[in-house]
Amino acid sequence: MRVILQRSKEASVTVDGTVTGTILKGYVLLVGITHTDTEEDVAYVAKKIADLRIWEDEEGKMNRSILEVGGEILSVSQFTLYADIRKGKRPSFVDAARPEPAEVLWLAFNEQLKTYGLQVETGVFGAMMDVALINDGPVTIIVESK
């Protein structure tokens, strides 16, 4: 499992002209699932994201978690995170999970984040989406399960 986490001041996702998710302060998560991922990967990555201390404290040090600052999550499924561009000019997506199991794990991941008390907004699995965000910092971190 591979997640690109971007700390944001505000963000939204739109599908066919309709906003499907919007947050203020929080994380935009671009979530990639590979064919070997399991519920164990989902649990590990969700806990890691909930506990990451990448928000500033009173002294300006990254010392607070999203839970401590009352942030929200915007989760967007992103199979292209498993693109392999080593050969040729067109990416190969053979490392990305098939849509059916990937959707199940993405939904489980979003539910796992909610168990930590996080508000989770989402895009639409498999849809063409427009994602807008104001990156805060910028802070962008890659979180992987393996």
ZAMIBA-927706 format. One line per 10 residues: number of its first residue (from 1); their letters; for each residue x, y, z of N, C-alpha, C, O. Coordinates in nm, 2 decimals. Layout:
N
NUM = A = X Y Z X Y Z X Y Z X Y Z | ...
This chain:
146
1 = MRVILQRSKE = 0.09 -0.12 0.00 0.00 0.00 0.00 0.09 0.12 0.00 0.19 0.13 0.07 | 0.05 0.22 -0.08 0.13 0.34 -0.09 0.04 0.46 -0.09 -0.06 0.47 -0.16 | 0.07 0.55 0.00 -0.01 0.67 0.02 0.08 0.80 0.01 0.18 0.81 0.07 | 0.03 0.89 -0.08 0.10 1.02 -0.08 0.01 1.11 0.00 -0.11 1.14 -0.03 | 0.07 1.16 0.11 0.00 1.25 0.21 0.04 1.39 0.18 0.16 1.42 0.18 | -0.05 1.48 0.16 -0.02 1.62 0.15 -0.10 1.69 0.26 -0.22 1.69 0.26 | -0.03 1.76 0.34 -0.09 1.85 0.44 -0.16 1.96 0.37 -0.09 2.03 0.29 | -0.28 1.99 0.40 -0.35 2.10 0.33 -0.43 2.19 0.42 -0.47 2.16 0.53 | -0.45 2.31 0.37 -0.53 2.41 0.43 -0.67 2.40 0.40 -0.76 2.43 0.48 | -0.70 2.35 0.28 -0.83 2.32 0.23 -0.82 2.23 0.10 -0.72 2.25 0.03
11 = ASVTVDGTVT = -0.92 2.15 0.08 -0.91 2.06 -0.04 -1.05 2.01 -0.07 -1.14 2.01 0.01 | -1.07 1.97 -0.20 -1.19 1.92 -0.25 -1.17 1.82 -0.36 -1.06 1.83 -0.43 | -1.27 1.74 -0.39 -1.26 1.65 -0.50 -1.40 1.66 -0.57 -1.50 1.66 -0.51 | -1.39 1.67 -0.70 -1.51 1.69 -0.78 -1.52 1.58 -0.89 -1.42 1.55 -0.96 | -1.64 1.52 -0.91 -1.66 1.42 -1.01 -1.78 1.47 -1.09 -1.89 1.49 -1.04 | -1.76 1.48 -1.23 -1.87 1.52 -1.32 -1.94 1.65 -1.27 -2.06 1.66 -1.28 | -1.86 1.74 -1.22 -1.91 1.87 -1.18 -1.97 1.87 -1.04 -2.02 1.98 -1.00 | -1.97 1.76 -0.97 -2.03 1.75 -0.84 -1.92 1.73 -0.73 -1.84 1.64 -0.75 | -1.92 1.81 -0.63 -1.82 1.80 -0.52 -1.86 1.68 -0.44 -1.97 1.67 -0.39 | -1.77 1.58 -0.43 -1.80 1.46 -0.36 -1.73 1.46 -0.22 -1.77 1.38 -0.13
21 = GTILKGYVLL = -1.64 1.54 -0.20 -1.57 1.55 -0.07 -1.50 1.69 -0.06 -1.44 1.74 -0.16 | -1.50 1.74 0.06 -1.43 1.87 0.09 -1.39 1.87 0.23 -1.46 1.83 0.32 | -1.27 1.93 0.25 -1.22 1.94 0.39 -1.16 2.08 0.41 -1.12 2.15 0.31 | -1.14 2.12 0.53 -1.06 2.23 0.56 -0.92 2.18 0.60 -0.87 2.10 0.53 | -0.87 2.22 0.71 -0.73 2.18 0.75 -0.73 2.03 0.77 -0.81 1.97 0.83 | -0.63 1.96 0.70 -0.61 1.82 0.72 -0.52 1.76 0.62 -0.42 1.83 0.58 | -0.54 1.64 0.58 -0.46 1.57 0.48 -0.54 1.53 0.36 -0.65 1.48 0.37 | -0.48 1.55 0.24 -0.52 1.48 0.12 -0.44 1.36 0.11 -0.32 1.36 0.10 | -0.51 1.24 0.10 -0.44 1.12 0.08 -0.47 1.06 -0.06 -0.58 1.03 -0.09 | -0.36 1.04 -0.14 -0.37 0.97 -0.26 -0.33 0.83 -0.23 -0.22 0.80 -0.19
31 = VGITHTDTEE = -0.43 0.73 -0.25 -0.41 0.60 -0.19 -0.40 0.50 -0.31 -0.49 0.48 -0.39 | -0.28 0.43 -0.31 -0.26 0.32 -0.41 -0.26 0.19 -0.34 -0.20 0.17 -0.23 | -0.32 0.09 -0.40 -0.33 -0.04 -0.35 -0.26 -0.14 -0.45 -0.29 -0.13 -0.57 | -0.17 -0.22 -0.40 -0.11 -0.32 -0.49 -0.17 -0.46 -0.46 -0.25 -0.48 -0.37 | -0.15 -0.56 -0.55 -0.22 -0.69 -0.55 -0.18 -0.77 -0.42 -0.25 -0.87 -0.40 | -0.07 -0.74 -0.35 -0.04 -0.82 -0.23 -0.08 -0.75 -0.11 -0.06 -0.81 0.00 | -0.15 -0.64 -0.11 -0.20 -0.57 0.01 -0.31 -0.65 0.08 -0.39 -0.71 0.01 | -0.31 -0.63 0.21 -0.41 -0.70 0.29 -0.47 -0.60 0.40 -0.43 -0.49 0.40 | -0.56 -0.65 0.48 -0.62 -0.57 0.59 -0.51 -0.53 0.68 -0.52 -0.42 0.75 | -0.40 -0.61 0.70 -0.29 -0.58 0.78 -0.22 -0.45 0.73 -0.18 -0.36 0.81
41 = DVAYVAKKIA = -0.20 -0.44 0.60 -0.14 -0.32 0.54 -0.23 -0.20 0.57 -0.19 -0.09 0.60 | -0.36 -0.22 0.55 -0.46 -0.11 0.57 -0.45 -0.06 0.72 -0.44 0.06 0.74 | -0.45 -0.15 0.81 -0.44 -0.11 0.96 -0.31 -0.04 0.99 -0.31 0.06 1.06 | -0.20 -0.09 0.93 -0.07 -0.03 0.96 -0.06 0.12 0.91 -0.02 0.21 0.98 | -0.10 0.14 0.78 -0.10 0.27 0.72 -0.19 0.37 0.79 -0.16 0.48 0.81 | -0.31 0.32 0.82 -0.41 0.41 0.88 -0.36 0.46 1.02 -0.37 0.57 1.05 | -0.30 0.37 1.10 -0.25 0.40 1.23 -0.13 0.50 1.21 -0.12 0.60 1.28 | -0.04 0.47 1.12 0.07 0.56 1.09 0.03 0.70 1.06 0.08 0.80 1.11 | -0.07 0.71 0.97 -0.12 0.84 0.93 -0.19 0.91 1.05 -0.17 1.03 1.07 | -0.27 0.84 1.13 -0.34 0.90 1.24 -0.24 0.96 1.35 -0.26 1.06 1.41
51 = DLRIWEDEEG = -0.13 0.88 1.36 -0.03 0.92 1.47 0.08 1.01 1.42 0.16 1.06 1.51 | 0.10 1.03 1.29 0.21 1.12 1.24 0.21 1.25 1.31 0.10 1.32 1.31 | 0.32 1.30 1.35 0.33 1.43 1.42 0.39 1.53 1.32 0.52 1.55 1.32 | 0.31 1.58 1.23 0.36 1.67 1.13 0.29 1.81 1.13 0.29 1.88 1.03 | 0.23 1.84 1.24 0.17 1.97 1.26 0.25 2.05 1.37 0.29 1.99 1.47 | 0.27 2.17 1.35 0.35 2.25 1.44 0.29 2.27 1.58 0.16 2.29 1.59 | 0.37 2.27 1.68 0.33 2.31 1.81 0.35 2.46 1.84 0.38 2.53 1.74 | 0.34 2.50 1.96 0.36 2.65 1.99 0.50 2.70 1.96 0.52 2.82 1.93 | 0.60 2.61 1.95 0.74 2.64 1.92 0.77 2.63 1.78 0.89 2.65 1.74 | 0.67 2.59 1.69 0.70 2.58 1.55 0.76 2.44 1.51 0.80 2.43 1.39
61 = KMNRSILEVG = 0.77 2.35 1.60 0.82 2.22 1.57 0.71 2.12 1.53 0.60 2.13 1.58 | 0.74 2.04 1.43 0.64 1.94 1.39 0.63 1.84 1.51 0.71 1.75 1.52 | 0.52 1.86 1.59 0.51 1.78 1.71 0.37 1.74 1.74 0.34 1.68 1.85 | 0.27 1.77 1.65 0.13 1.74 1.68 0.08 1.65 1.57 0.12 1.66 1.45 | -0.02 1.56 1.60 -0.08 1.48 1.51 -0.21 1.54 1.45 -0.25 1.65 1.51 | -0.26 1.49 1.35 -0.39 1.54 1.29 -0.50 1.53 1.40 -0.59 1.61 1.40 | -0.50 1.43 1.48 -0.60 1.42 1.59 -0.59 1.53 1.69 -0.69 1.58 1.73 | -0.47 1.58 1.72 -0.45 1.69 1.81 -0.49 1.82 1.76 -0.53 1.91 1.84 | -0.48 1.84 1.63 -0.52 1.97 1.57 -0.66 1.97 1.51 -0.70 2.07 1.46 | -0.73 1.86 1.52 -0.87 1.85 1.47 -0.88 1.86 1.32 -0.97 1.91 1.27
71 = GEILSVSQFT = -0.78 1.80 1.25 -0.78 1.79 1.11 -0.88 1.69 1.05 -0.92 1.60 1.12 | -0.90 1.70 0.92 -0.99 1.61 0.85 -0.91 1.54 0.74 -0.79 1.58 0.71 | -0.97 1.44 0.68 -0.90 1.36 0.57 -0.99 1.36 0.45 -1.11 1.36 0.45 | -0.92 1.38 0.33 -0.98 1.37 0.20 -0.90 1.25 0.13 -0.79 1.27 0.10 | -0.97 1.14 0.12 -0.91 1.02 0.06 -0.95 0.99 -0.08 -1.07 0.99 -0.11 | -0.85 0.98 -0.17 -0.87 0.96 -0.31 -0.80 0.84 -0.36 -0.67 0.83 -0.34 | -0.87 0.74 -0.41 -0.81 0.62 -0.47 -0.72 0.66 -0.59 -0.76 0.74 -0.67 | -0.60 0.60 -0.60 -0.50 0.65 -0.70 -0.42 0.53 -0.75 -0.31 0.52 -0.70 | -0.47 0.45 -0.84 -0.40 0.33 -0.89 -0.27 0.37 -0.96 -0.18 0.29 -0.96 | -0.26 0.49 -1.01 -0.14 0.53 -1.08 -0.02 0.54 -0.99 0.10 0.56 -1.04
81 = LYADIRKGKR = -0.03 0.53 -0.86 0.08 0.53 -0.77 0.17 0.41 -0.79 0.29 0.41 -0.75 | 0.11 0.31 -0.85 0.19 0.19 -0.88 0.23 0.18 -1.03 0.25 0.07 -1.08 | 0.24 0.29 -1.10 0.29 0.29 -1.23 0.44 0.25 -1.24 0.52 0.29 -1.15 | 0.47 0.17 -1.34 0.61 0.13 -1.36 0.65 0.20 -1.49 0.60 0.17 -1.60 | 0.75 0.29 -1.48 0.79 0.36 -1.60 0.94 0.33 -1.64 1.00 0.41 -1.72 | 0.99 0.22 -1.60 1.13 0.18 -1.63 1.15 0.15 -1.77 1.26 0.17 -1.82 | 1.05 0.09 -1.84 1.06 0.05 -1.98 0.96 0.13 -2.07 0.85 0.14 -2.03 | 1.01 0.17 -2.18 0.92 0.24 -2.28 0.88 0.37 -2.23 0.93 0.44 -2.14 | 0.77 0.42 -2.30 0.72 0.56 -2.28 0.58 0.56 -2.22 0.53 0.66 -2.18 | 0.52 0.44 -2.21 0.39 0.43 -2.15 0.40 0.36 -2.02 0.46 0.25 -2.01
91 = PSFVDAARPE = 0.34 0.41 -1.91 0.35 0.34 -1.78 0.27 0.20 -1.79 0.17 0.19 -1.85 | 0.33 0.11 -1.71 0.26 -0.02 -1.69 0.20 -0.02 -1.55 0.26 0.04 -1.46 | 0.08 -0.07 -1.54 0.01 -0.07 -1.41 -0.01 -0.21 -1.36 -0.10 -0.24 -1.28 | 0.08 -0.30 -1.39 0.06 -0.44 -1.35 0.08 -0.46 -1.20 0.03 -0.56 -1.14 | 0.14 -0.37 -1.13 0.16 -0.38 -0.99 0.04 -0.32 -0.91 0.03 -0.34 -0.79 | -0.05 -0.25 -0.98 -0.17 -0.20 -0.91 -0.27 -0.32 -0.90 -0.28 -0.40 -0.98 | -0.34 -0.32 -0.78 -0.44 -0.42 -0.76 -0.56 -0.41 -0.86 -0.58 -0.30 -0.91 | -0.62 -0.52 -0.89 -0.74 -0.52 -0.97 -0.85 -0.43 -0.90 -0.85 -0.42 -0.78 | -0.94 -0.37 -0.98 -1.04 -0.28 -0.92 -1.12 -0.33 -0.80 -1.14 -0.27 -0.70 | -1.17 -0.46 -0.82 -1.26 -0.51 -0.71 -1.19 -0.52 -0.58 -1.24 -0.47 -0.48
101 = PAEVLWLAFN = -1.07 -0.59 -0.57 -1.01 -0.60 -0.43 -0.95 -0.46 -0.39 -0.95 -0.43 -0.27 | -0.91 -0.38 -0.48 -0.86 -0.25 -0.45 -0.97 -0.16 -0.38 -0.94 -0.09 -0.28 | -1.09 -0.17 -0.44 -1.20 -0.09 -0.38 -1.23 -0.13 -0.24 -1.25 -0.05 -0.15 | -1.23 -0.26 -0.22 -1.26 -0.32 -0.09 -1.16 -0.27 0.01 -1.20 -0.23 0.12 | -1.03 -0.27 -0.02 -0.93 -0.23 0.07 -0.93 -0.08 0.09 -0.90 -0.03 0.20 | -0.96 0.00 -0.01 -0.97 0.14 0.00 -1.08 0.18 0.10 -1.06 0.27 0.18 | -1.19 0.12 0.08 -1.31 0.14 0.17 -1.27 0.10 0.31 -1.31 0.18 0.41 | -1.20 -0.01 0.33 -1.16 -0.05 0.46 -1.06 0.05 0.53 -1.07 0.07 0.65 | -0.97 0.10 0.44 -0.88 0.20 0.49 -0.95 0.32 0.54 -0.92 0.38 0.65 | -1.05 0.37 0.47 -1.12 0.49 0.51 -1.20 0.46 0.64 -1.20 0.55 0.73
111 = EQLKTYGLQV = -1.26 0.34 0.65 -1.33 0.31 0.78 -1.23 0.30 0.89 -1.26 0.34 1.00 | -1.11 0.24 0.87 -1.01 0.23 0.97 -0.97 0.37 1.02 -0.95 0.39 1.14 | -0.95 0.47 0.93 -0.92 0.61 0.97 -1.03 0.66 1.06 -1.00 0.73 1.16 | -1.16 0.63 1.03 -1.27 0.68 1.11 -1.27 0.63 1.25 -1.31 0.69 1.34 | -1.21 0.50 1.27 -1.21 0.45 1.41 -1.12 0.53 1.50 -1.13 0.52 1.62 | -1.03 0.61 1.44 -0.94 0.70 1.52 -1.01 0.83 1.55 -0.95 0.92 1.62 | -1.13 0.85 1.51 -1.21 0.97 1.53 -1.19 1.07 1.42 -1.23 1.19 1.44 | -1.14 1.03 1.31 -1.11 1.13 1.20 -1.23 1.14 1.11 -1.30 1.04 1.08 | -1.26 1.26 1.07 -1.36 1.29 0.97 -1.30 1.26 0.83 -1.20 1.31 0.80 | -1.36 1.17 0.76 -1.31 1.12 0.63 -1.41 1.15 0.52 -1.52 1.11 0.52
121 = ETGVFGAMMD = -1.36 1.23 0.42 -1.43 1.26 0.30 -1.36 1.19 0.19 -1.24 1.16 0.20 | -1.43 1.16 0.08 -1.37 1.08 -0.03 -1.40 1.13 -0.17 -1.49 1.21 -0.19 | -1.32 1.08 -0.26 -1.36 1.08 -0.40 -1.45 0.97 -0.43 -1.51 0.91 -0.34 | -1.45 0.93 -0.56 -1.54 0.82 -0.61 -1.44 0.72 -0.67 -1.37 0.75 -0.76 | -1.44 0.60 -0.62 -1.35 0.49 -0.67 -1.37 0.47 -0.82 -1.48 0.46 -0.86 | -1.26 0.47 -0.89 -1.26 0.45 -1.03 -1.30 0.56 -1.12 -1.30 0.54 -1.24 | -1.35 0.67 -1.06 -1.40 0.78 -1.15 -1.28 0.88 -1.19 -1.17 0.88 -1.12 | -1.30 0.95 -1.29 -1.21 1.06 -1.32 -1.25 1.18 -1.23 -1.36 1.22 -1.22 | -1.15 1.22 -1.15 -1.17 1.32 -1.05 -1.08 1.44 -1.07 -0.97 1.43 -1.12 | -1.14 1.56 -1.03 -1.06 1.68 -1.02 -1.03 1.70 -0.87 -1.13 1.72 -0.79
131 = VALINDGPVT = -0.91 1.71 -0.83 -0.87 1.73 -0.69 -0.80 1.86 -0.68 -0.71 1.89 -0.75 | -0.86 1.94 -0.59 -0.80 2.08 -0.57 -0.76 2.09 -0.42 -0.82 2.04 -0.33 | -0.64 2.15 -0.40 -0.59 2.16 -0.27 -0.50 2.28 -0.25 -0.43 2.32 -0.35 | -0.49 2.33 -0.14 -0.39 2.43 -0.10 -0.30 2.36 -0.01 -0.33 2.33 0.11 | -0.18 2.32 -0.06 -0.08 2.25 0.02 -0.02 2.34 0.13 0.02 2.45 0.10 | -0.02 2.29 0.25 0.02 2.36 0.37 0.17 2.33 0.40 0.20 2.22 0.44 | 0.25 2.43 0.38 0.40 2.40 0.41 0.49 2.44 0.29 0.55 2.54 0.30 | 0.49 2.37 0.19 0.43 2.24 0.16 0.48 2.12 0.24 0.61 2.12 0.26 | 0.39 2.04 0.28 0.44 1.91 0.35 0.38 1.80 0.27 0.25 1.79 0.26 | 0.46 1.72 0.21 0.42 1.60 0.13 0.51 1.48 0.18 0.63 1.49 0.17
141 = IIVESK = 0.44 1.37 0.22 0.51 1.26 0.27 0.45 1.13 0.20 0.33 1.12 0.18 | 0.54 1.04 0.18 0.50 0.91 0.12 0.50 0.81 0.24 0.59 0.80 0.32 | 0.38 0.74 0.25 0.36 0.64 0.36 0.34 0.51 0.29 0.25 0.49 0.20 | 0.42 0.41 0.32 0.41 0.27 0.26 0.40 0.17 0.36 0.46 0.18 0.47 | 0.33 0.06 0.33 0.32 -0.05 0.42 0.43 -0.15 0.42 0.45 -0.22 0.52 | 0.50 -0.16 0.31 0.60 -0.26 0.29 0.73 -0.19 0.26 0.84 -0.26 0.24
